[in-house]
Structures are given as C-alpha cells and as structure tokens.
Amino acid sequence: MNALVALCHFCELHGPRTLFCTEAVHPPSPSPPQPGSAIPGEREREADREGEGLTMRANSSATQRADMCEGCRSLPASHPGFVSVDGETGIRYLSHQHPRQPQLFSVVRQACVRSLSCEVCPGREGPIFFGDEQHGFVFSHTFFIKDNLARGFQRWYSIVVVAMDRIYLINSWPFLLRHLRLTIQSLQNTALKVFDSEQCVCPQRALRMNSTFSPAVFPHQRSGNAARSLTSLTQHPNLWDSLHSSFSWLLKACGSRLTEKLLEGAPTEDTLVLIERQTEQEEEMSGWDGAEGGGSNPQSSQSESVQAKDFQFDDRRQEDHIGPKFKSLRHLRQVLGTADFRQLTWHVLMGNQVIWRGADPGLIQSAFNVLKALLPVGCVRAVQYSPHYEEAYRCNFLGLSPDVPIPAHVSSSEFSVLVDVLSAERGCVNPVSDDDILSLYQFHISSANTQPTDKGPTLLNKLEVALSNENLSVEVVSLCLLCLKEEWMNKVKVLFKFSKVDGRGKEDTQKVLALLGATGPGEEDNVRLLKFWMTGLSKLYKSHLMTAVRGGERTLSQ
C-alpha cells in the first residue's frame, strides 16, 4: 500500500508531535545501465546513504524547530530505526520517529497537527477522514491513554494513515478501523493497568485537591513529569518493536486486500452484488468493534472477526466435510432422477423455499452449492444447517437436522418443497464406495404445489437439454448455464426498467414480454422467474436507474 502510518501525541509543553512513523519503500524498477553510470550495487548503497542523510537532516531540523521532551521522543537520535523486508515483493518497511524524506515530513507534520487540533470527531475519540490533493488524504483515529500525572489523568494520541489515493483510502476504511482499534485497545488496556497500580500507590486526585494550584508551576508540582513517554505509560519494554510490526503488517495487508482485475466488458450483476455484500459485512464487523461498551479486550474482538470470516467463507469450505457430496447439476440429476430433479429445480427458479432435511450437513451443503448456481447471487439466501425452522423471508435454501418438524403452514404451502434425506435400508443396496450416494441415502421429495412443472420456464427447458447431452462436459454445461443466466438477467433489467421505473401498464408490459421471448409455452413460469430475479438486482443498478429517471424528469420540467 502506497501510504504511511504514524503515531502522534499532543504534548502539554510543545503541542502536536509525531512519535513514530512507518513507511513502505518500494524497490527501484530495473533499468538498462547507461554508459558511465554506477553499477546497481553502488546505486543501492548510494540510495541508502542518501536516505540516511535525509533521515538525519529531517531529525536535526525537527530538533531545531522545538526542543523535544520525554513525551515527544520515541527513539533516540542515535537509534537506527526498524526495517522489515517483504521477501515476496522486496518492499522495505522503515520505522523511525520521522519520515525518511523531507517532503513526507511536512505532510505527516500537517496531518499530525490537524488530527490533534481541528479535525476531530464528536467526543474527541474515534475515526475521521480529511485531506486534499496537495497534502494527501488522512484517515485519523484519536484516542486517550491513561496517565496518573497528566491533566485530567489522560493524554491524547492519534494514529494517522496518510495516502494520496482518496478512493483507495475510503474503501479501506472498515479494514483500517477494525485493525487500528485492536492496536489502540491493546495500548489502552496496558496503560490502564499501569494507571491503576500507580493510583493505588499514590492517589493523585486527593493530592491535587489538597494542594494550591498554579498554572505556571503545574508541571513542577508533578515532580517535573509534565511529559511522560508512551513507554513509561505502558511499561512495555518492546513497545516500538511491536508498533513497527503492527504498522508494517497493516500496510502490507491493506495493500494486498484490494487488487485490480481486468474485466471483459461491464461487471455483471453477480459481481456488483458480491461487492455490496462484502462492503456490508465489513461495515457490520466494524460496527461490532465500535459497539457501546467497547471495553472488550482485543481477543474478543478478534474472535468476532474470525466468526464473521467463517460465516463469510462457509460456502467455500465444502472440502472440510468428509463423506459423499454432489459434484454438479448433472450428478444431482442422476441421483434424484429426471422427474424429481425437474420438480426441485423448478421450485428453485420460481423462488420457493427449498428445504433439505437430513443427518449429513456436508451432503446438504453440497446440494445447495450446486443448486445456487441456477440463480443470480442476489437471489440466494441460504441457511446451511439449522436446529430449527427458519421462515421463507429469511432464506430460500434451508438445511435442517432430521428431527426438526416442519410447521403445518409450510407443509401445506405450494411455495415450498421438502427433500428428506433418509438412510438407505441395509441389504437393499450393495455399497460400491463411500462416494456412491444412492448406496447410503434415499431421497423423498414432497410439495403441496399442484401446478405442472413440465412446461417451463424456458431457461430450465434449455438447461435440461444441455444436461441430457452426454457429449457436453460438466464445464461446458456450466458455461451454458452462465450464458442462460446472463441472457435472462438482461431480460430482467429491461422488464424492471419498463414496469417498475417507467410505470407502464399491463398491455405495454405484455408487449415487452413478447418482445423478450417470455410468452408462449411456459409463459406463467417465465413471468414468475423474471419477477423473482428482479429481487437479485444490485442496489447500485437500481439507484442508477432511479437517478437517471429523476434527472430526465428535471430536464423536461425545465
């Protein structure tokens, strides 16, 4: 990540000061040697010497501008700083009290002053974003550290992330907030233990109330400890080593979490929905970290993050389950039979609730992973395996343990289908292998639906033709399904724009359906499919259409 992380402190004697700074130095790009130029090794040594000179000049100029007290200093001037090298990319992460380059020194200095003076959030603790194109953009998180000898028994600090890329920094807000809060909570908890121990030895509140107060001699009344270092406040012997590791990891992880991909054409609706869901999950995780009563320790916050990640990637961990699994739609069709497969996939495409009940969660999860390929991502709401029934508005894929009863209103509803996974009777079928599902299980499909499922929708008819053609491999069938989904998703967009945004009547809508090829045999199923798939459109696409329509209305009115 082309950014810089700095820890800043508001000193009672000298104002805002930069305590610790970590920056990423990228390796120089290789270039052909020119006549008379130095060899690569010499150039690197010269760059290192130049960097050391810049560091000393920056440190010396900073020292000349203001005397540095104990609270303003992290590393002594003779300290070489910390260096970590990424073996994969060759990027070096350098940490010292001030940046390596004079230009960066002024940028960080301004970010430090603004983060601890004018650019603060309500309550003076929390994250805020500010900046401009000239001086860079800043993500700042201010916080307090307990100090037994400070005014108000606390000192004010901030961690700032400075970058020139505004969009990248804003998109990284949830990630930065979540991990910086872990670092801040660790510092606060460590300092709180030191504060409590010092208060037990010498309570300062009663001592100050009984002594004569004078602002001019207030620092001397505290035995000259007007400014204590962060190392003294936390009693952490390896504080700066730990911060260097934390900031270096933050820069590396934040830089690798978002990558650029070359897309052929505009992004699909599935891609947009996945991006929106990822953003919502990150915001929820940030909300957990910032919930009231946030005095929870970092371990609890970290466990919540792990649980959220497990939930997010649960669909991809199918390999963790031992036992038979459905490998593809064709495999599922072979196991269930043509008629039952047709009935089951019809319910999936119509948006009805599909319930699988059995004792093997891995098998049920594999069935859902296969069936979810029939729908746009935005139409999928799955509960993989639950000890109790979940209503249809919560999920359209529901896995249940075998002892969970199905409510009467669900059993009698035509908008649901139940697949009971029963153990095969021993002696009836000779098991061939552990992967032979029919040797282990029997499947019973039931539904109160009386509507025939053999007419449509058109997408299912075409899919069955591809599945029944043994000359087509599983990969080719998957690509065929992808093309069919894109074709019908485009029809959904046209119908949404025509009926929902423009507000056309039934007659005009019927003409559009005929134009889209959704009329004729299976017309009722095609219309149901289109209406259900409208719910899978991304919020970005819907808001774009509504904004365009409102803008057109304003233009006409003018």
RABELCOR-V311579 format. One record per residue. N is the residue number from 1. BURIAL is I if it has 16 or more other C-alpha atoms within 10 Angstrom, else O. Layout:
N_BURIAL ; N_BURIAL
//
This chain:
1_I ; 2_I ; 3_I ; 4_I ; 5_I ; 6_I ; 7_I ; 8_I ; 9_I ; 10_I ; 11_I ; 12_I ; 13_O ; 14_O ; 15_O ; 16_I ; 17_I ; 18_I ; 19_I ; 20_I ; 21_I ; 22_I ; 23_I ; 24_I ; 25_I ; 26_O ; 27_O ; 28_O ; 29_O ; 30_O ; 31_O ; 32_O ; 33_O ; 34_O ; 35_O ; 36_O ; 37_O ; 38_O ; 39_O ; 40_O ; 41_O ; 42_O ; 43_O ; 44_O ; 45_O ; 46_O ; 47_O ; 48_O ; 49_O ; 50_O ; 51_O ; 52_O ; 53_O ; 54_I ; 55_I ; 56_I ; 57_O ; 58_I ; 59_I ; 60_O ; 61_O ; 62_O ; 63_O ; 64_O ; 65_O ; 66_O ; 67_O ; 68_O ; 69_O ; 70_O ; 71_I ; 72_I ; 73_I ; 74_I ; 75_O ; 76_O ; 77_O ; 78_O ; 79_O ; 80_O ; 81_I ; 82_O ; 83_I ; 84_I ; 85_O ; 86_O ; 87_O ; 88_O ; 89_O ; 90_O ; 91_I ; 92_I ; 93_I ; 94_I ; 95_I ; 96_I ; 97_I ; 98_I ; 99_I ; 100_I ; 101_I ; 102_I ; 103_O ; 104_I ; 105_I ; 106_O ; 107_I ; 108_I ; 109_I ; 110_I ; 111_I ; 112_I ; 113_I ; 114_I ; 115_I ; 116_I ; 117_O ; 118_O ; 119_I ; 120_I ; 121_O ; 122_O ; 123_O ; 124_I ; 125_O ; 126_I ; 127_I ; 128_I ; 129_I ; 130_I ; 131_I ; 132_O ; 133_O ; 134_O ; 135_I ; 136_I ; 137_I ; 138_I ; 139_I ; 140_I ; 141_I ; 142_I ; 143_I ; 144_I ; 145_I ; 146_I ; 147_I ; 148_I ; 149_I ; 150_I ; 151_O ; 152_O ; 153_O ; 154_O ; 155_I ; 156_I ; 157_I ; 158_I ; 159_I ; 160_I ; 161_I ; 162_I ; 163_I ; 164_I ; 165_O ; 166_I ; 167_O ; 168_O ; 169_I ; 170_O ; 171_O ; 172_I ; 173_I ; 174_I ; 175_I ; 176_I ; 177_I ; 178_I ; 179_I ; 180_I ; 181_I ; 182_I ; 183_I ; 184_I ; 185_I ; 186_I ; 187_I ; 188_I ; 189_I ; 190_I ; 191_I ; 192_I ; 193_O ; 194_I ; 195_I ; 196_O ; 197_O ; 198_O ; 199_O ; 200_O ; 201_O ; 202_O ; 203_O ; 204_I ; 205_O ; 206_O ; 207_O ; 208_O ; 209_O ; 210_O ; 211_O ; 212_O ; 213_O ; 214_O ; 215_O ; 216_O ; 217_O ; 218_O ; 219_I ; 220_O ; 221_I ; 222_O ; 223_O ; 224_O ; 225_O ; 226_I ; 227_I ; 228_I ; 229_I ; 230_I ; 231_I ; 232_O ; 233_I ; 234_I ; 235_O ; 236_O ; 237_O ; 238_O ; 239_O ; 240_I ; 241_O ; 242_O ; 243_I ; 244_I ; 245_I ; 246_O ; 247_I ; 248_I ; 249_O ; 250_I ; 251_I ; 252_I ; 253_O ; 254_I ; 255_O ; 256_O ; 257_O ; 258_O ; 259_O ; 260_O ; 261_O ; 262_O ; 263_O ; 264_O ; 265_O ; 266_O ; 267_O ; 268_O ; 269_I ; 270_I ; 271_O ; 272_I ; 273_I ; 274_O ; 275_O ; 276_I ; 277_O ; 278_O ; 279_O ; 280_O ; 281_I ; 282_I ; 283_I ; 284_O ; 285_I ; 286_I ; 287_O ; 288_O ; 289_I ; 290_I ; 291_O ; 292_O ; 293_O ; 294_O ; 295_O ; 296_O ; 297_O ; 298_I ; 299_O ; 300_O ; 301_I ; 302_O ; 303_O ; 304_O ; 305_I ; 306_O ; 307_O ; 308_I ; 309_O ; 310_O ; 311_O ; 312_O ; 313_O ; 314_O ; 315_O ; 316_O ; 317_O ; 318_I ; 319_O ; 320_O ; 321_O ; 322_O ; 323_O ; 324_I ; 325_I ; 326_I ; 327_O ; 328_I ; 329_I ; 330_I ; 331_O ; 332_I ; 333_I ; 334_O ; 335_I ; 336_I ; 337_O ; 338_O ; 339_O ; 340_I ; 341_I ; 342_I ; 343_I ; 344_I ; 345_I ; 346_I ; 347_I ; 348_I ; 349_I ; 350_I ; 351_I ; 352_I ; 353_I ; 354_I ; 355_I ; 356_I ; 357_I ; 358_I ; 359_I ; 360_I ; 361_I ; 362_I ; 363_I ; 364_I ; 365_I ; 366_I ; 367_I ; 368_I ; 369_I ; 370_I ; 371_I ; 372_I ; 373_I ; 374_I ; 375_I ; 376_I ; 377_I ; 378_I ; 379_I ; 380_I ; 381_I ; 382_I ; 383_I ; 384_I ; 385_I ; 386_O ; 387_O ; 388_O ; 389_I ; 390_I ; 391_O ; 392_I ; 393_O ; 394_O ; 395_I ; 396_I ; 397_I ; 398_I ; 399_I ; 400_I ; 401_I ; 402_O ; 403_O ; 404_O ; 405_O ; 406_O ; 407_O ; 408_O ; 409_O ; 410_I ; 411_I ; 412_O ; 413_O ; 414_I ; 415_I ; 416_I ; 417_I ; 418_I ; 419_I ; 420_I ; 421_I ; 422_I ; 423_O ; 424_I ; 425_O ; 426_O ; 427_O ; 428_O ; 429_O ; 430_O ; 431_O ; 432_O ; 433_O ; 434_O ; 435_O ; 436_O ; 437_I ; 438_I ; 439_I ; 440_I ; 441_I ; 442_I ; 443_I ; 444_O ; 445_I ; 446_O ; 447_I ; 448_O ; 449_O ; 450_O ; 451_O ; 452_O ; 453_I ; 454_O ; 455_O ; 456_I ; 457_I ; 458_I ; 459_I ; 460_I ; 461_O ; 462_O ; 463_I ; 464_I ; 465_O ; 466_I ; 467_I ; 468_O ; 469_O ; 470_O ; 471_O ; 472_O ; 473_O ; 474_I ; 475_O ; 476_O ; 477_I ; 478_I ; 479_O ; 480_I ; 481_I ; 482_O ; 483_O ; 484_I ; 485_I ; 486_O ; 487_O ; 488_I ; 489_I ; 490_O ; 491_I ; 492_I ; 493_I ; 494_O ; 495_I ; 496_I ; 497_I ; 498_I ; 499_O ; 500_O ; 501_O ; 502_O ; 503_O ; 504_O ; 505_O ; 506_O ; 507_O ; 508_O ; 509_O ; 510_O ; 511_O ; 512_I ; 513_I ; 514_O ; 515_O ; 516_O ; 517_O ; 518_I ; 519_I ; 520_O ; 521_O ; 522_I ; 523_I ; 524_O ; 525_I ; 526_I ; 527_I ; 528_O ; 529_I ; 530_I ; 531_I ; 532_I ; 533_I ; 534_I ; 535_I ; 536_I ; 537_I ; 538_I ; 539_O ; 540_O ; 541_O ; 542_I ; 543_O ; 544_O ; 545_I ; 546_O ; 547_O ; 548_O ; 549_O ; 550_O ; 551_O ; 552_O ; 553_O ; 554_O ; 555_O ; 556_O ; 557_O ; 558_O
//
